[in-house]
Amino acid sequence: MWRVLGVACLHRSAVAFSSAAASSHRRGALAPLTPAVALRGVSVLVDRSSFRSTLSFLGVSVETSRINTLRKSLGAYALQHRRIKGVQPDRRDSGRRVLLLNVTEENLPAAARLAVRRAGGELQQVEVELTYDDLTATQVLQKLLPSGVDVPAGFEMAGHLVHLNLQPEQLPYKALIGQVLLDKLRPRVQTVVNKLHEIDSPFRVLPFEVIAGERRFDVEVQHGAATMRFDYSRVYWNSKLHSEHERLVSSFARGALVWDLFAGVGPFAVLAARRGVHVLANDLNPDCTTALLHNAKLNRVAPRIAVYNLDAADFVQRALNSILGEPPACSLSSVRLAYSCRSSDEAETLAVSASKMEARPPSHVIMNFPGDAIRFTAAFRRLKSEPARFRALQAPIVHCYTFSRCSTAQTQLDEANQLLLEHLGWVPEVEIREVRSVAPGKAMLCYSFALTSTAQSGQIK
Ligand SMILES: C[S@@+](CC[C@H](N)C(=O)[O-])C[C@H]1O[C@@H](n2cnc3c(N)ncnc32)[C@H](O)[C@@H]1O
């Protein structure tokens, strides 16, 4: 906490600076009197008291009734500081307050001096003590990390958990960095983790180690209007995709049916269902589908989300079979996951609405598995080989995410056409949108294309 240490009176009322007192107090407006911290290079922080420092500010003491007028007339020179109140009590006179300024006495312009004089003000030097608690995480780490080791540029947050991607030179200080973040972000943050290496598992789960705080990974995240709960150590989650989730979902019409082939814990599905869209949501990771069932209930959208734990190619075959009215054994109903329900009536109601959704052709198909999704477009080749059976399908729009190192619109289009021809088996008219940059020279793209109408006119491989 900051604490006002004392004031040094320069002079009362008059603003003519000539005294010895004035010259002895000509300091920078934010100059620390006590340089803090002799801890640079430590790998664990044990002594927070050495962050105590004293700042000296020029202040103007006036009668309390005039403080607001003075603040207005000094405007730009009034101190704005995250942790220090711009108006302090005058410790020598309870009827007066002190307005702190952001300039030194020498730099106070003539017009400001006149305003001080008119208000009956008195210039003072005011010393304010700052402690560890007043500094931001960046300020603390700037003082602690040795030269050549940068303060981490940023982090991701998921509920009570902070996730860092530390650079090799930062690793010897990981415990220190974690501890400072925990100190500064408590009580909201309870756990700090660092990514160990690139994600290499098929379920895209982040490999991490805990560097500070509790080993607790059951996070609750506010995702736009939705609340999502999941185990961060067992599923894929990327808060940077939030605007993409919102963007895509906002293009769906109320009442439309969407297939979400790689649904994760349900960020697209739950947001869409909250807007009145119906969703068949699938993911191969059982921890994702368990969380998805839970999140659908939590957000009161279970009647609009049916959940499956299948390989995406299997899901598409069964979903197509369901539209054709084929037997349960080869369609979706036999593998649909059950919600935990309070009554058999509730279970029955959910099953009925899921069956109706399974029988309908989709308006949109989401394929958000950028490393591999394009390969799964092969699951739709049946639309081309059995056109008569899929007449009811009204050209659903596929939104297939992918990574690309192509930098121009033309090379991106050439690459898309080549990949779609190879996997889907024909070249639809594709719209390409850049979602975000994931690394230097590498972008996440979204290919959007209509399925059946182009299949009829498209070029077969
Ligand atoms: C990039 S994540 C996307 C999750 C979610 N849609 C989102 O936007 O956060 C890809 C998901 O695909 C799932 N997955 C991986 N292989 C799969 C497969 N063969 N079939 C279905 N899902 C799969 C992973 O478990 C993961 O949850």
The ligand as an SDF file (V2000), in Angstrom:
LIG
                    3D

 27 29  0  0  0  0  0  0  0  0999 V2000
   -8.4520  -27.4310  -32.4780 C   0  0  0  0  0  0  0  0  0  0  0  0
   -9.5140  -28.3380  -31.4280 S   0  0  0  0  0  0  0  0  0  0  0  0
  -10.9990  -27.4270  -31.6530 C   0  0  0  0  0  0  0  0  0  0  0  0
  -11.9660  -27.5100  -30.5200 C   0  0  0  0  0  0  0  0  0  0  0  0
  -13.1210  -26.5190  -30.5830 C   0  0  0  0  0  0  0  0  0  0  0  0
  -13.8710  -26.6130  -31.7880 N   0  0  0  0  0  0  0  0  0  0  0  0
  -12.6190  -25.0870  -30.3710 C   0  0  0  0  0  0  0  0  0  0  0  0
  -12.8480  -24.2690  -31.2620 O   0  0  0  0  0  0  0  0  0  0  0  0
  -12.0630  -24.8020  -29.3280 O   0  0  0  0  0  0  0  0  0  0  0  0
   -9.7240  -29.8160  -32.3160 C   0  0  0  0  0  0  0  0  0  0  0  0
  -10.5390  -30.8650  -31.6060 C   0  0  0  0  0  0  0  0  0  0  0  0
  -10.6010  -32.0060  -32.4800 O   0  0  0  0  0  0  0  0  0  0  0  0
  -10.6370  -33.1670  -31.6830 C   0  0  0  0  0  0  0  0  0  0  0  0
  -10.2310  -34.3090  -32.5310 N   0  0  0  0  0  0  0  0  0  0  0  0
   -8.9920  -34.7010  -32.8850 C   0  0  0  0  0  0  0  0  0  0  0  0
   -9.0410  -35.7320  -33.7240 N   0  0  0  0  0  0  0  0  0  0  0  0
  -10.3550  -35.9910  -33.9530 C   0  0  0  0  0  0  0  0  0  0  0  0
  -11.0470  -36.9220  -34.7600 C   0  0  0  0  0  0  0  0  0  0  0  0
  -10.3860  -37.8100  -35.5140 N   0  0  0  0  0  0  0  0  0  0  0  0
  -12.3770  -36.8920  -34.7620 N   0  0  0  0  0  0  0  0  0  0  0  0
  -13.0600  -36.0040  -34.0010 C   0  0  0  0  0  0  0  0  0  0  0  0
  -12.4630  -35.1100  -33.1920 N   0  0  0  0  0  0  0  0  0  0  0  0
  -11.1200  -35.0840  -33.1740 C   0  0  0  0  0  0  0  0  0  0  0  0
   -9.6970  -32.8590  -30.5290 C   0  0  0  0  0  0  0  0  0  0  0  0
   -9.9800  -33.6550  -29.4160 O   0  0  0  0  0  0  0  0  0  0  0  0
   -9.9660  -31.3660  -30.2960 C   0  0  0  0  0  0  0  0  0  0  0  0
  -10.9130  -31.1890  -29.2880 O   0  0  0  0  0  0  0  0  0  0  0  0
  1  2  1  0
  2  3  1  0
  2 10  1  0
  3  4  1  0
  4  5  1  0
  5  6  1  0
  5  7  1  0
  7  8  2  0
  7  9  1  0
 10 11  1  0
 11 12  1  0
 11 26  1  0
 12 13  1  0
 13 14  1  0
 13 24  1  0
 14 15  1  0
 14 23  1  0
 15 16  2  0
 16 17  1  0
 17 18  1  0
 17 23  2  0
 18 19  1  0
 18 20  2  0
 20 21  1  0
 21 22  2  0
 22 23  1  0
 24 25  1  0
 24 26  1  0
 26 27  1  0
M  CHG  2   2   1   9  -1
M  END
$$$$
